[in-house]
Amino acid sequence: MAEIDDDIILDQTGEDQPDDLIEHFRFTVDKGQETVRIDKFLSIRLGAEVSRTRIQNAAEAGSILVNGKPIKSNYKIRPLDDIQIILPRPEHEYELIPENIPLDIIYEDDHLLVINKQPGLVCHPGLGNYKGTLINALMYHFENLPSAGQSYRPGLVHRIDKDTSGLMVIAKTEYALAHLGKQFFDRTIQRLYKALVWGNVEENSGTVTGNIGRDHRDRRQFEVYPEGDQGKHAVTHYQVLERLNYVTLVQCKLETGRTHQIRVHMKYIGHTLFNDSRYGGDQILKGTIYTKYKQFINNCFEILPRQALHAATLGFVHPATGQNMFFEQPLPADFAGVLDKWRRYWQTMEQRVDLED
């Protein structure tokens, strides 16, 4: 039997149907196993759902490891070999209808494209989201995107939450899909997020470590299991960028990629993301509740009707050229607008204190 390590790369289809994009199979070859090519061995062990072509593409992209080292598809297995294979996860298929949804393309070549995803756009079809997704848009704007056995989300290497904005890379070839998927699995992708959180984060920087798993009371949410008895290992590094008394602008670096990781980890340390309705950030969590302040917060919520989270930077190795690619994207108008309101509010408060002194 294969050991399956479900590594969530980034978040989910929408709010109600989180699932994984990458699956990891691991085998130890039996002592009595005859010597055969590894692509043949894996096609038998993985079954009809994983074609030999997919396995060969994975090998070409360096996504099959034997005893910790990448091998080619013609490698002959040996008894007790430790075999790992990383593949895009196939799931239920949906009828995909191309839709003329605008895309903010930051970079494009023959192998991939990088987009700045707008908030409110679900990445791919799922329960309750059968149209109006990023995939529907990609189907309209591009032909023959690679599927690697997952035809309902062609080109998709990773995803970010529906209401999170920011940078994503899309594969345009089978090889690019496998190569980029391996980089995400190996955690060599550079990802930095900017988040506005409730409260004054005291430390200038820190690390949150804690297993993340589903909340047993609400399956749409996730929570931290600090004892490590449930969930999956997760690590988030954060750095304070700006303090505004009742809220703090932070930068988060993902060491792992669990569903809702930043949102869950920041809540765990007492700093829920601003206006994150799923985790209670759409309530006044800091500050004295009086009429004008409450009105100010409600105005902020109207400007930014989502969690204050933006995928600001993305770095990876180009699958074809080997070049290091790096992209940065400034805060979108809704996030930037709320941040400016908080700056003006806090400046006014400081001036009021100075006058009182």
TAMO-V240284 format. One record per backbone hydrogen bond with DSSP energy under -1.0 kcal/mol. CO is the residue of the C=O (numbers start at 1). NH is the residue of the N-H. E is the energy in kcal/mol with one decimal. If there is no record, write none. Layout:
# TAMO-V240284
co = {CO:CO}
nh = {NH:NH}
e = {E:E}
This chain:
# TAMO-V240284
co = {21:23:24:25:26:27:29:30:36:37:38:39:40:41:42:47:51:52:53:54:55:56:57:58:59:63:64:65:66:69:72:73:75:78:81:82:83:84:85:87:99:103:104:107:111:112:113:114:114:115:117:118:122:123:126:129:133:134:135:136:136:137:138:146:147:150:153:155:161:162:165:166:168:170:173:174:175:176:177:178:179:180:181:182:183:190:192:192:193:194:195:196:197:204:206:208:211:212:213:218:221:223:225:232:234:235:235:236:237:238:239:242:244:246:247:248:249:249:250:251:252:253:258:260:261:262:263:264:265:266:267:272:273:274:275:276:281:288:290:291:292:293:294:295:296:297:298:299:300:304:307:308:309:310:310:311:312:313:314:315:316:318:323:325:327:332:333:334:335:336:337:338:339:340:341:342:343:344:345:346:347:348:349:350:351:352:353}
nh = {89:87:5:85:3:83:80:33:77:41:42:43:44:45:46:50:55:56:57:58:59:60:61:63:62:86:71:84:69:66:75:39:38:81:29:67:27:65:25:23:101:105:116:114:172:109:170:106:107:168:166:121:134:135:129:126:137:138:139:99:140:141:142:155:150:153:156:171:164:120:311:117:115:113:177:178:179:180:181:182:183:184:185:186:188:315:312:313:252:310:250:274:248:240:238:236:225:232:223:221:215:213:228:212:210:255:256:208:253:206:251:249:246:199:244:197:241:242:195:239:193:237:261:264:265:266:267:268:269:271:270:198:276:308:277:281:275:290:294:295:296:297:298:299:300:301:302:303:304:306:309:196:165:194:312:167:329:192:327:190:325:322:318:316:314:336:337:338:339:340:341:342:343:344:345:346:347:348:349:350:351:352:353:354:355:356:357}
e = {-2.4:-2.4:-2.3:-2.2:-2.0:-3.1:-1.6:-1.4:-2.5:-2.4:-2.8:-1.9:-1.7:-2.4:-3.0:-1.4:-1.7:-2.4:-2.5:-2.1:-2.1:-2.3:-1.7:-3.3:-1.6:-2.1:-1.8:-2.7:-1.5:-3.0:-1.7:-1.4:-2.6:-1.9:-2.6:-3.2:-2.9:-2.6:-2.5:-2.8:-2.4:-1.1:-2.6:-2.6:-3.1:-2.3:-3.2:-2.7:-1.6:-2.1:-2.0:-1.3:-2.9:-1.3:-2.7:-1.9:-1.7:-2.6:-2.6:-2.0:-1.2:-2.2:-2.4:-2.7:-1.7:-2.1:-1.6:-2.6:-1.6:-2.2:-3.3:-3.2:-2.6:-2.2:-2.2:-2.2:-2.9:-2.8:-1.9:-1.9:-1.6:-2.2:-2.2:-2.6:-2.1:-2.3:-1.2:-1.9:-2.9:-2.3:-3.1:-3.1:-2.4:-3.2:-2.9:-2.5:-3.0:-2.2:-2.9:-2.0:-2.4:-2.3:-1.9:-2.6:-2.1:-2.2:-1.2:-3.3:-3.2:-2.2:-2.8:-3.0:-1.9:-3.6:-2.5:-2.8:-3.0:-1.8:-2.6:-2.1:-2.7:-2.7:-2.0:-3.0:-3.0:-2.4:-1.4:-2.1:-1.4:-3.2:-1.9:-3.0:-1.7:-1.8:-1.2:-2.9:-2.6:-1.1:-2.9:-2.3:-2.3:-2.5:-2.4:-2.2:-2.0:-2.5:-1.9:-2.0:-2.6:-1.5:-1.9:-1.7:-1.6:-2.7:-1.2:-2.1:-2.6:-1.3:-2.4:-2.7:-3.4:-2.1:-3.3:-2.0:-2.1:-2.9:-2.5:-1.8:-2.2:-2.2:-1.8:-2.3:-2.0:-2.4:-2.5:-2.7:-2.2:-2.1:-2.1:-2.4:-2.1:-2.0:-2.1:-2.2:-2.0:-2.0:-1.9}
